[in-house]
Amino acid sequence: MTNGAAKLNAFPVFVRVEGEAVIIVGGGDEALAKARLLGQTSARLTIVADHAEPALAAWIAANGATHVNAPYEPALLEGAVLVFAASGDEALDRQVSDDARRLGIAVNAVDRPELCDFFTPALVNRAPLAVAVGTEGAGPVLAQMVRAKIDRMLPPSLGPLAALGNSLREAADKVLPKGSRRRRFWNDFFTGAPARAMEIGHASEARAAAAELLARNAPASGHVALVGAGPGAEDLLTLRAQRHLMEADVIMYDALVPEAVVAMGRRDAERLPVGKRKGCHSKSQEEINALLVRLGREGKRVVRLKSGDPLVFGRAGEEMQALRDAGISYEVVPGVTAAFAAAADCELPLTLRGVTSSMVFTTGHDLKGGTLPDWAKLAISGATVAVYMGRSVAADVAARLIEAGLSPDTAVAVVENASLAERRLFHGTIADLPALQDRDELTGPVMTLIGDAVAGANFARSTPLADQNRVAAKENLGADA
Ligand code: SAH
């Protein structure tokens, strides 16, 4: 790997600065940027500036740095471990660099690589953990880009978790023999129960879980995360969902979860499609429950990936019950449910001041019997109704709602493949809704939204639901793609 790879001209190290003098020379933006960076450390910071700009002066006052309000002179550098020439003035920066080098102090000069003994990184700070990104001064924008990416990957709780780890190191060294046992403990510590407790801000619970892990000194127990994959677009996945995917041993997913989301999982994670799409052969719910329990017992980190939000028409209730009964730890990671994605596509307010203040999530499959379910009454009283899995029962839903007293003029929006590039939008009234059942061209998942608030949507890019001219629907697809 390293053979033949380009060589670094700067070697990254972490310099101990706790309680040490670090000096910044300069009074403007460059000095302020360095001050902010160094302000993340416990160094004794001195800023030499006889003309400090207001922003810098304010920063110094707020952060308790020492301000030397006098012209620069070489003696000011004595005793420092690091010097930053950040005056914005080439001659002065050069002099500072020369003086520092003469005194044997490592120096950095802003934007002047030839005057630098070291470069400053873009920094992801999860103290005591730090990730420093460097480009040898070649691409500050690139460094910031990479920094931002890494920053998103690492939960804020990693700092306190690392600190907790530090405090346990001695005990762990004493209890656990060096080698695989100790490695496994730390692996469980940073990915298992202590990490999960810290992630939701429960520091004392994290400490207790770590102590238990240490006392038990046995293989990790499994964990199942019921994760919402969102409505389809990969970038509607939450950062937490992404993190779970990257740590998973097994990813078990439904048919509606897009391949691209599954692909975001850890490279060597096992991938298990469990189907559950209408008409396709797939595992039964009981088989899925049993599989989750078995994997959990084997100590696996399982991501149970469901489309949208896992708690909305996802049969998560049964899976959680099975896991509870088996004593397997689990958690739920919410996702963007299809109704929200469809509403966003139509720019449709789900609640509307003075018009609608409640919302119903339903399937329409419960409209069969003689009595009207409660949600139908809510619809009549003005709630926004989101109908999941409603395409095949569209006519029934419309007929029953009208029969129950809902105005046939009530607005309806229908979105196929919400959030995806190939989405199709339709609009009309509840009287038009039965037409949905005849639209065989709709092969993707379909969300129907009904209610007075729906009239507030933007239908500029949608096709009338009752439009028998199917060419229009196809053009609509073209416009959206
Ligand atoms: N848990 C999921 C719902 C699963 S039920 C969620 O929270 O979204 C499956 C139904 O969800 C589909 O029949 C369809 O009505 C709806 N659905 C899921 N993804 C959709 C999408 N991208 N566009 C429109 N409807 C969708």
Residues whose N, C-alpha, C, O or C-beta is under 5 A from the ligand:
A	BS01	SAH	P231 G232 S307 G308 D309 P310 V312 F313 G314 V336 T337 A338 V387 Y388 M389 G390 V415 E416 N417 A418 P445 V446 M447
